[in-house]
Amino acid sequence: EINPTATPNLRELMDILQEGTAALVRSISFLRNHLPEASAQAMAARKAENRFTKGYRASMKELLEMEDVRFILRAKEVYRSLMLMADKIDRVGEKLQHCIIKMS
């Protein structure tokens, strides 16, 4: 019931999550043959999470300035779910970096 165009920065936040996930996939694919690139992609995923967090904070500020309480509560749950995904991207990126250090 949440319209992405009516919700502050939702589309941009989802794009950042997609970028972070793609960076994780690339990092995993480089683990066997090219550790420096695997490390760079894991770092790119973690940077995507940092960008997401900044966008999330700005979006929540905009959201809380709206008038419709029902919409705010629904959208807040969507944002919370996206934030949990971003946290997981960061954790996987961190674990990949640890693995890469042990492999080198």
Buried (B, 14 or more C-beta within 10 A) or exposed (E): EEEEEEBBBBEBBBBBBEBBBBBBEBBBEBBEEEBEBBBBBBBBBBBBBEBBBEBBEBBBEEBEEEEEEEBBEBBEEBBEEBBEBBEBBBEBBBEBBEBBEEEE
